[in-house]
Amino acid sequence: MSFFSQQPFDIRLEWGTNAVELMAGEADCVIIVDVMSFSSCVSLAVGQGAWVYPYPWKDASAEEYADRLGAVTASETRRFAGNGYSLSPASLANIAQGTKLVLPSPNGSALAFSARDSAAAVFCGGLRNLSATAASCKAYSRILVVAGGEKWPDGSLRPALEDWLAAGGIVSLLPGRSPSPEAQAAAAAYRALAPSTLRQCSSARELIERGFSADVDLCLAVDADPHACRLQGDRFTRV
């Protein structure tokens, strides 16, 4: 499958689980991009001094995992009111420094959980920490940017525009490199479309219709956070 690996290029971009499983082994740095909402949640929480532990399964095992870590578990249901945290970025706006948070997510967390088994450095990037992510990763020779995407009702990958554009934004901030055609296309799309356009994309419209417009605002705030988020062992911490 070497013809899928984008090997001649030092910046590569691909989608979802297969990208991590089949391409991370040939990268020095993997950047997971899941804008709505895993990447945004991680950036917000880590920026306030919390530790975020990605976990791929939204079931009782997440609580057991958190108990072993002495951590709290984000709710499996997105919410912005009531006690506790969830995959709603707004629920993490005031998370306390030093909090250990297990963040179950079948998209971003699953990708990060899988990528940690590679020899590559693993980062979580989105629009909120676009420039900081690119700055932290530019020293690596071979960079794989993974657009997380969403899921169709049957569980198959739904390519998500916001992830593709944010991935392209990171690529566009790595000049003087050799990006693959896939990476070049995403970077060109990022340069062509204003981030505000994403308020009308499918993922944003879904959240807005469900009452989570504040989450959309947080997810689309370009460079609101001045730090990168790197997976250190089993947790994301601030760089």
C-alpha angles and dihedrals in degrees: 000000000000091000089067095050098079085223099162089064130069095212115052132179130196142148135265137315097343091055090058096042097045104029110028092079089066096049134083092204131028121195116197113207119192105147100179095072131318098066092045092048092050093048093049096046097042090047089062094050100266124136116231120205112197115220124180102207125073097205142089091294089071090064091048090050091050092049090055090052096043087241138133122244124230114235117265087226120070110242139151100196134064130032124324135022136286142171086286105106088211089063089061098048092104102029111152123250112260095026115147107215127187106206113197112202130154091211119035097018092047091052093048092045090054095042093055088071090064123084090243128105107253124216133178113221137178141147093288093063101022099133095039091052093051091047092051094047101042093091093064118096100215117033125187115195112198118200104207101204126188134266132261115222089266091057096253122133118277108196106230120213094214092057093047093050094046090048088050090049090058091048091050090057092057102076124178093038135110108250121188119245088257090055092043091053093052092047091050090050091051092052091047099049127058113230088239087068087071091071085078097047120110097257093049094046090052092053093044092051089051091053099260101117089131088060091053090053091051094046094050097047100116114218093351088140119056097204140076123230118226129186107239107187103312100342139066114237134177120272 
